[in-house]
Amino acid sequence: MIKVGIIGGGASGLFAACLLKYLSKQTGKDVEVIVLEKTDFAGKKLLLTGHGRCNITNNKDVRILKDGYHEAGNFMYPALKAFDPKMVIDFFESEMQMSTVEQENNRIFPASEKSSTVLEKMLNYIGAETIVTSFDCKDVVLRQGQVDVISKNNETRTFDKVILAMGGKSYPHTGSDGSSYKLAQKLGHTIEPLRASLASVDVSSKDRELTSNISGVSVEADASLFYDRRKQAKTHGDVLFTHRGLSGPAIYELSREIPLDIGSRDGWIEFDFLPNCRDEEVDLSLLAKIDEKPNRKLINLTGDYVPASLSQEIIKLSTNKADVTQIYAKDTDKSLRKAISTSLKHLKFHMESAPNIDTAYCTRGGVRLSEIDKETMASKLIDGVYIIGEMLDVDGISGGYNLQAGLSEAYVVSKNILG
Ligand SMILES: Cc1cc2nc3c(=O)[nH]c(=O)nc-3n(C[C@H](O)[C@H](O)[C@H](O)COP(=O)(O)OP(=O)(O)OC[C@H]3O[C@@H](n4cnc5c(N)ncnc54)[C@H](O)[C@@H]3O)c2cc1C
């Protein structure tokens, strides 16, 4: 009998418990699994995933999928290959008796479209007795080939193997408050600097008036991040304007590239709403429209390129006037036309601070990957200890990548433990 302790009853920890049970049935090897969870119930963050729908995975080929993990793609590849999205779907469908559905961009959800279904299925599969709640782990100690796990109340539990799955630093009220990294550090691991990934961005108070005026409006654009006087990163996708600034898929992806000290590095995000046209082509296109219908309202004319409310804001910005509804195409001189075409190609929003990690979907940074065996997720520093999930320096793009990472990691750990 192998005794396995899983610290953290979040997505990865619960997946690991399921997979250990599954592989124990497959191999005939006896295993006793206990999940030690800090809060009063397991899976709090899992319930919030996918806006309550839980985007479990993304049904893409592993060679494509791996690129969604940025610098960690090569680290993730063996685990992704060992337990790929098709195997994940099959596991949920056949073993957990949970139907799934594929939606836009290969995203996989439970057919119920409820994250509570995923949690219920996992809890039923592993059994309530597997989970110990209100166990706040403060230490992990090696003792004569075994691993002691000690809680803040000084309760000690001893295991043959321990899996650390204590999550990242975002959404701290779910239990993942970054204390995982302190424990890993105490055990000798190096922590790569933590910052927000998949996060909304607050813009400077000066630029907030515009985003606030069109809060709720979404538009497709190229989004580029600038600081230290040069372009640092670029994405393409939907951008959502909010009361505080910018959100939406294109911003989520860009957010991980924003350094913590952006406030002192003259940083901004710039949008190109017409990425398929050069600057001079946009100017010529505007000129042609003005000549064609001089009595057309300017907000409608610019509205041919972007949503009406954004068009109005661009003209306000270009004219410095609060009411632009009575400006006509024929009133547009060369400098106004240039100002409008510049806004369509280079609309800038400045930032005074980095995105807030508390409200990010994911944490960038964490346990240094060179200290982890990518074939098994075993710590190279501490015998008998494995690390999985958001604790590791792995963050994926949105679309089910982060849960898939935890699942694949949980699988290779379970395989390794059960030989
Ligand atoms: C709002 C939101 C929506 C998301 N939607 C998606 C989505 O649709 N698809 C997707 O792929 N990803 C999504 N993610 C990301 C995904 O939820 C995480 O990547 C995933 O939950 C990480 O799993 P984990 O097990 O590593 O950490 P967590 O799920 O955060 O679990 C960690 C657990 O460890 C416990 N813990 C912490 N410290 C201790 C301790 N000292 N002792 C004992 N227990 C401890 C915590 O209480 C927690 O229960 C979303 C994230 C958020 C915030």
The ligand as an SDF file (V2000), in Angstrom:
LIG
                    3D

 53 58  0  0  0  0  0  0  0  0999 V2000
  -12.2260   33.2180  -12.3990 C   0  0  0  0  0  0  0  0  0  0  0  0
  -11.3420   32.1560  -12.9980 C   0  0  0  0  0  0  0  0  0  0  0  0
  -11.7670   31.4400  -14.0980 C   0  0  0  0  0  0  0  0  0  0  0  0
  -10.9380   30.4780  -14.6800 C   0  0  0  0  0  0  0  0  0  0  0  0
  -11.4100   29.7540  -15.7330 N   0  0  0  0  0  0  0  0  0  0  0  0
  -10.6420   28.7770  -16.2760 C   0  0  0  0  0  0  0  0  0  0  0  0
  -11.1440   27.9380  -17.3130 C   0  0  0  0  0  0  0  0  0  0  0  0
  -12.3160   28.0170  -17.7030 O   0  0  0  0  0  0  0  0  0  0  0  0
  -10.2870   27.0300  -17.8520 N   0  0  0  0  0  0  0  0  0  0  0  0
   -9.0020   26.8670  -17.4160 C   0  0  0  0  0  0  0  0  0  0  0  0
   -8.2760   26.0460  -17.9560 O   0  0  0  0  0  0  0  0  0  0  0  0
   -8.5250   27.6030  -16.3760 N   0  0  0  0  0  0  0  0  0  0  0  0
   -9.3140   28.5280  -15.7890 C   0  0  0  0  0  0  0  0  0  0  0  0
   -8.8410   29.2480  -14.7210 N   0  0  0  0  0  0  0  0  0  0  0  0
   -7.5210   28.8990  -14.1430 C   0  0  0  0  0  0  0  0  0  0  0  0
   -7.6590   27.6440  -13.2510 C   0  0  0  0  0  0  0  0  0  0  0  0
   -8.7320   27.8270  -12.3590 O   0  0  0  0  0  0  0  0  0  0  0  0
   -6.3830   27.3870  -12.4620 C   0  0  0  0  0  0  0  0  0  0  0  0
   -5.3290   27.2680  -13.3750 O   0  0  0  0  0  0  0  0  0  0  0  0
   -6.4990   26.1240  -11.6350 C   0  0  0  0  0  0  0  0  0  0  0  0
   -7.5400   26.2290  -10.6880 O   0  0  0  0  0  0  0  0  0  0  0  0
   -5.1950   25.8370  -10.9140 C   0  0  0  0  0  0  0  0  0  0  0  0
   -5.3600   24.6560  -10.1940 O   0  0  0  0  0  0  0  0  0  0  0  0
   -4.4890   24.3710   -8.8910 P   0  0  0  0  0  0  0  0  0  0  0  0
   -5.0070   23.1040   -8.3260 O   0  0  0  0  0  0  0  0  0  0  0  0
   -3.0590   24.5020   -9.1920 O   0  0  0  0  0  0  0  0  0  0  0  0
   -4.8410   25.5770   -7.9080 O   0  0  0  0  0  0  0  0  0  0  0  0
   -6.2180   25.9260   -7.2200 P   0  0  0  0  0  0  0  0  0  0  0  0
   -7.3450   25.4490   -8.0260 O   0  0  0  0  0  0  0  0  0  0  0  0
   -6.1260   27.3570   -6.9180 O   0  0  0  0  0  0  0  0  0  0  0  0
   -6.2220   25.0740   -5.8780 O   0  0  0  0  0  0  0  0  0  0  0  0
   -5.2500   25.2140   -4.8720 C   0  0  0  0  0  0  0  0  0  0  0  0
   -5.8440   24.7110   -3.5740 C   0  0  0  0  0  0  0  0  0  0  0  0
   -4.8060   24.6140   -2.5880 O   0  0  0  0  0  0  0  0  0  0  0  0
   -5.3300   25.0500   -1.3450 C   0  0  0  0  0  0  0  0  0  0  0  0
   -4.2220   25.4940   -0.4810 N   0  0  0  0  0  0  0  0  0  0  0  0
   -3.4620   26.6080   -0.6080 C   0  0  0  0  0  0  0  0  0  0  0  0
   -2.5650   26.6620    0.3890 N   0  0  0  0  0  0  0  0  0  0  0  0
   -2.7640   25.5700    1.1530 C   0  0  0  0  0  0  0  0  0  0  0  0
   -2.1590   25.0890    2.3390 C   0  0  0  0  0  0  0  0  0  0  0  0
   -1.1750   25.7440    2.9640 N   0  0  0  0  0  0  0  0  0  0  0  0
   -2.6000   23.9090    2.8780 N   0  0  0  0  0  0  0  0  0  0  0  0
   -3.6240   23.2210    2.2780 C   0  0  0  0  0  0  0  0  0  0  0  0
   -4.2390   23.6450    1.1640 N   0  0  0  0  0  0  0  0  0  0  0  0
   -3.8140   24.8010    0.5960 C   0  0  0  0  0  0  0  0  0  0  0  0
   -6.2610   26.1930   -1.7350 C   0  0  0  0  0  0  0  0  0  0  0  0
   -7.1970   26.4690   -0.7160 O   0  0  0  0  0  0  0  0  0  0  0  0
   -6.8990   25.6290   -2.9950 C   0  0  0  0  0  0  0  0  0  0  0  0
   -8.0680   24.9030   -2.7250 O   0  0  0  0  0  0  0  0  0  0  0  0
   -9.6420   30.2290  -14.1290 C   0  0  0  0  0  0  0  0  0  0  0  0
   -9.2260   30.9560  -13.0140 C   0  0  0  0  0  0  0  0  0  0  0  0
  -10.0500   31.9050  -12.4470 C   0  0  0  0  0  0  0  0  0  0  0  0
   -9.5820   32.6530  -11.2290 C   0  0  0  0  0  0  0  0  0  0  0  0
  1  2  1  0
  2  3  1  0
  2 52  2  0
  3  4  2  0
  4  5  1  0
  4 50  1  0
  5  6  2  0
  6  7  1  0
  6 13  1  0
  7  8  2  0
  7  9  1  0
  9 10  1  0
 10 11  2  0
 10 12  1  0
 12 13  2  0
 13 14  1  0
 14 15  1  0
 14 50  1  0
 15 16  1  0
 16 17  1  0
 16 18  1  0
 18 19  1  0
 18 20  1  0
 20 21  1  0
 20 22  1  0
 22 23  1  0
 23 24  1  0
 24 25  2  0
 24 26  1  0
 24 27  1  0
 27 28  1  0
 28 29  2  0
 28 30  1  0
 28 31  1  0
 31 32  1  0
 32 33  1  0
 33 34  1  0
 33 48  1  0
 34 35  1  0
 35 36  1  0
 35 46  1  0
 36 37  1  0
 36 45  1  0
 37 38  2  0
 38 39  1  0
 39 40  1  0
 39 45  2  0
 40 41  1  0
 40 42  2  0
 42 43  1  0
 43 44  2  0
 44 45  1  0
 46 47  1  0
 46 48  1  0
 48 49  1  0
 50 51  2  0
 51 52  1  0
 52 53  1  0
M  END
$$$$
